[in-house]
């Protein structure tokens, strides 16, 4: 995942990912309302989903996914995980 990056660049990447996931998690808290997990919970779900998505795309054989699509694919995986967890929360929540 971080094969060609120095340790400084990895830390910048992680810090940027954490900051972006906080702002997106806060926005998703406004969108999801009671079905969400709060700003911090949404942030953790999105960040974990992003890194799971990066690892999932990394497992695909080299050359199958264009390099310009790796980050958008990881973001799509993180939103899909947040959606699945919100649907699951709605299903188990008493009415």
C-alpha positions in Angstrom: 0.0 0.0 0.0 2.8 2.4 1.0 5.5 0.7 -1.0 7.1 3.7 -2.7 6.6 6.3 0.1 9.0 7.5 2.7 8.0 7.5 6.4 7.4 11.2 6.3 5.1 10.9 3.3 3.2 8.1 5.0 2.6 10.2 8.1 1.4 13.1 5.9 -1.0 10.7 4.1 -2.4 9.3 7.3 -2.8 12.8 8.8 -4.6 14.0 5.7 -6.8 10.9 5.7 -7.7 11.5 9.3 -8.5 15.2 8.8 -10.6 14.5 5.7 -12.5 11.7 7.4 -13.4 14.0 10.3 -14.9 16.6 8.0 -16.7 14.0 5.9 -17.9 12.2 9.0 -19.3 15.4 10.3 -21.1 16.0 7.1 -22.5 12.5 7.1 -23.7 13.0 10.6 -25.9 15.8 9.3 -27.1 13.7 6.4 -27.8 10.4 8.4 -29.1 12.0 11.6 -30.2 9.3 14.0 -29.1 6.5 11.7 -25.5 7.7 11.8 -22.9 7.0 14.5 -22.1 10.6 15.5 -19.3 12.6 13.9 -16.5 10.7 15.6 -18.2 7.3 15.0 -18.7 8.2 11.3 -15.1 9.3 11.1 -13.8 6.0 12.5 -16.0 4.0 10.2 -15.0 6.0 7.2 -11.3 5.9 8.1 -11.3 2.2 8.7 -13.3 1.6 5.5 -10.8 3.7 3.6 -7.8 1.7 4.8 -9.7 -1.6 4.2 -10.5 -0.4 0.7 -6.9 0.4 0.1 -5.9 -3.0 1.2 -8.6 -4.6 -0.9 -7.5 -2.7 -4.0 -3.9 -3.7 -3.2 -4.9 -7.4 -3.3 -6.2 -7.1 -6.9 -3.5 -8.1 -9.4 -1.3 -5.2 -10.6 -2.5 -3.6 -13.7 -6.2 -4.4 -13.2 -7.0 -1.2 -11.5 -5.6 2.0 -13.0 -3.5 4.0 -10.6 -5.8 7.0 -10.9 -8.7 4.9 -9.6 -7.1 3.4 -6.4 -8.1 6.3 -4.1 -11.6 6.7 -5.5 -12.1 2.9 -5.1 -11.0 3.0 -1.5 -13.4 6.0 -0.8 -16.2 4.1 -2.4 -15.5 1.1 -0.2 -15.6 3.3 2.9 -18.9 4.8 2.0 -20.3 1.4 1.2 -19.3 0.2 4.6 -20.9 3.2 6.3 -24.1 2.6 4.3 -24.1 -1.1 5.2 -23.6 -0.3 8.9 -26.4 2.4 8.8 -28.8 -0.1 7.1 -27.9 -2.8 9.7 -28.4 -0.3 12.5 -31.8 0.6 11.1 -32.8 -3.1 10.8 -31.9 -3.9 14.5 -33.3 -0.7 15.9 -36.7 -1.1 17.5 -39.5 0.9 15.9 
